[in-house]
C-alpha cells in the first residue's frame, strides 16, 4: 500500500523526469501537497483510500476559503493528473478524480491593449532599459513570459542559435524550439539594454543588477508596476502577447503564420482572436508590421 506522501514525492520526480518547466512542477507540487494535507486530516494516508467524495469535499473547502472557480479548476486539473499517474503506475485500480467534474466559470476574453495604452506603457518604462527591452520584446514578438525569462544571450542577434533578424526561442514545457522575427524596435531596445546589462558569466539574457537570472515573478511585478505608472487598469503581462496576435491578424497577417510564430499548438487557438478584431480586407500579408 502506497502512502500518499510517498506517491506525491514520486509524482514530482516523475514530472521532473519529463523535463516539465520548474514553474509547472512547483505548481503541481503545491496543489498536490494541499490535497494530501487535507486527506491526511481525514485520516486517509494511502492512495487506495481516496474516494471521489473526498476530492469533492476538498474542492468545497477551497471555495469556502475564497478560492475562485478558475483556481479550483486548476487545482482539480493537478489532482486529475496526479491520480492518472497513480493508475498508470498501477498504484490504484480505480481513478476517483475521473468522477469529479470541473466547476463552471466564464473565461474572460483576452485583453487587447490599444495603441495609446501600449505607447503609454513604453513611455512609463523608458528610463528603465531592462524593463523597456522586456516590454518591447513581448510586444513585438508575441513570445510567452516564460519563454522570455528562458532567453540566453546567444538567442538574440546573429549567433549559432539565432539567425540575423530573428530570436531563438528554446524548447519548454513540451513546446518545440522556434525562431521568431525580431524587428528594428525590439533590436534597438535590446541593444540599449545590453549596454547596461550587469557584467556576469551567467548566460541568461535578462539578469538582475547582481547578475542573477530575472525570474518570471520578477518580470510580472515590474511590468505591473509600470502598468500602474502608465495609468493602465486591468492589464497583465500576457496581454502584450494577446495584443501582438490581435494586431497582426487585424492588419491582415496570415492566420497560419501568426499561429506558427506564436507557438500555438492548434490553429483554433489563434482563430479565437478573430472574434475580437475587425476582419481585414484584401490579400493576406506575409510580412509583419511594427507595433
N, C-alpha and C positions, 0 to 999 in steps of 0.2 A: 504494500500500500504506500503510495507516494504522498508525502506531506506537501501541502500547498506551498509552504515557504520554499521547499526544495525545488518544486516544479517551477515556481516563479523565477528562481535563480537560474535554472536550466533554460527557461524560455528566453531570458535576456541574453544568455550566452549564445543561444540559437540565432537570435536577431543579429548579434554582433558578427556571428559566423557568416551570415548572409550579406554582410557589409552594408547594413542599413545605416542611414545617417545617424550621427551621435544624438542629434536633437530628437529624432524619431525613437531611438532606443530609450532615451531618457523619459520621453512622454509615456511610452508603453510601460516602462518600469514603474513610474509613479502611479499610473492608473491601476495597474495590477496590484501594486503594494497596498493601495487604498482598499481595493476589493478584498484582498487576503486578510487585512486587519479587521475588516467588517465581518468576514466569515469566521475569523478566529473568535470574535466576540460572541458569535452564535454557537460556539463550541464545535465548530466544524474545522478540523485540522487537516483532513485528507481530501484529495481531489475527487474521489468517488462519492463523497458525502454531499456534494453540492447539487442542489435542485434548481429548477428554473425559477421557482418562487423565491428562493434566496436571492437570486440576481435581481428579480423584480423589486424585492424589498430594499435591496442596496440602492437601486435607482430612485426609488421613492424617497429614501433618506437624503439622497443628493438634492432632490427637488426641495425637500423641507429646509435644507441648508442654504437654498437660494441659488443653486446652480441653474444656468439657462438650459433650455431644451437642447440647444446645439451642443453645449458642453457635455450634457448627459449622453447624447447620441454618440459623441466622440468616445466617451469612456466605455460605452457599450460596444463600440467597434473594437476597442482594445480587448475587452472581455471576450468577444466572439473570436478574435484572432488567437487569444490565449487558449481557449477551450478547443478550437480546431487543432491547434498544435498538440494538445494533450491527447486528442483522439487519434491523430496521425501516429503519435508515439505509442499508441495502444495503452495509455495510462488510464483511460476511461472507455467504457463501452458506448454510452450514450452522451450526446453533447447537450447539456441543459441550456446553454446560451442560444442554441439554434431555435429554441422555442420562445425566445423573448424578442418582441418587436421594438423597433426604434421609435422613440417619441416623434410626433409630427411637429414640424416647425417650418415657418416660412423662411426661405433663403432670400435675403435681400439682393437686388441686382447689383452688379459691380458699380462702384463709384467712379465716374469718369471726370477727371479734372478739366476745367475749361482752360483755354489758353491764358486767360487773365490769372487763374489760380496757379498754374504751374510756373508762370513767369514771376509771380509774386513769391513763390517758394524759392525760386532761383535767387531773386534779389535778397531775400532774408538770409540766405546761406552764403552770399558771395564773398564774405570776409573769412570764411572757413573753407580753405582749399580742399581739405579732405572730404568733408560732407558735401560740398558743392560738386566734387567729382563723382561721388556716390549717387547723388540725385541725378546728375546728367547721364551717367551710365544706365541707371534704372529706367530713366525716361526715354533715352534714345535707343536702347537695345531691347527693352522688354524682358530682360532676364529676371529670374526669381531672386529674392533677397538671399536665400541660402546659397544660390549659385554665385552671387556676387561676393559673399563672405568667403567662398571657397576659391576665389581667383588667386592666381600666383603672378608674380612679376613677369614670368615668361609667357603669360597668357595674353598679353597686350603688345601691340606693335610687332614688327617683323621678328619672328623667332622660330624655333623648331616647331612649336605648337601653334602659334598664331601667324597666319599669313597676313600680308600687308592689307590694312584697311579692315581687319576683322578681329574679333575677340574669340578666344578659345574657351569654351565652357566645358569643364571637366565632368565626367560621368558622376552621378549622385543619385541615391535612392532609386536604384533600378532604372534611372534615366540615362540613355546613351550620351556620349560626348557629341558636341556640335559646334559649328563656328557661326558667329553672329556678326553681321555688318556693323562696323564701328565708324560713325560719321565724324565730320570735322568738329562739331560741337563737343562730342564726347572725347575725341582725341585731345582737343585743346584743354579741356578740364583735367584730363588725366596727366598731361604733361605739366600743367601748373601744379598739380598735387605732388607729382614725383620730385619736383624741385625742392619741396619742403618735407618730403616723407622722412621719417626717422631713419637714421643710419643703423641698419640691423642686418645680420646674416639671415634672418627669417625671410622666407620666400613669399609669404603672404603679401598680396598687393596692398591691402588696406590694413594698416597697423596703428597701434596706439602710440603716444608720444614716447613710451618706453620700449617700443619695438615689438610688442606682442600682437598677435592677430586680433583684429577687431571682430568681435562676435556678433551674431545676428541680433541679440538683445541690445547690444550697444548701438547698433545701426538703427534699430527701431526707435530707441529712446531719443537719439539725436535728431532723427527726421521728425518725430512727433513734436519735439521742441521747436523746430523751425516751422512746422505747420502752424503751431500756436503763434509764433512770432509774425508769420505772414497773415494771420487772421483767417486761416482756412479751417472751417469746422467740419467734423465728421469724416475726415480723410485719414487713411492709413498708408503705410509704406507700399503695400501691394497694389494700391490704387495707381501708382506710377506705371506698373505693368499693365493694368486694365486700360489706362489712358493710352499707352503705346499701341495696344491691339486695336482699340476703337478708332484712334486717329488714323491709322494706316488703312483700315477697312473702309472708313468713310471717305478717305482720299482716293479709293479705287484700287488699292493693292490687292493682289490675288489672295483669295482665301487660303489656298493651299500653301502659298509662300509664307503667309503670316503664321499659319499653323506650324509649319516646319521650323521657322526661326524661333517662335515662342516655345518650341519643345512640347507642344500639346500631343498627348498620346492618341487622341481621337480628333478627327475633323469636327465632330459635333460640338466639342468644347469651344472651338473658335466660332462656330456658327451661332452660338448663343449671343454673341455680341451684336449680331446683325439686327436684333430686335431693339437695340439701344441707340442705333445710329440712323441717319438718313442714307438710304441706299444710293450709292454713287451711280452716275450715268456715264456711258461711254465705255471704252475698252479698259481692260484691267491693266494696272501699272505693275511693271516688274522691277521698278526702282523705288526705293523708299525715300520719302521726304524727311526733312529735318524738322523736329518739333521746336 
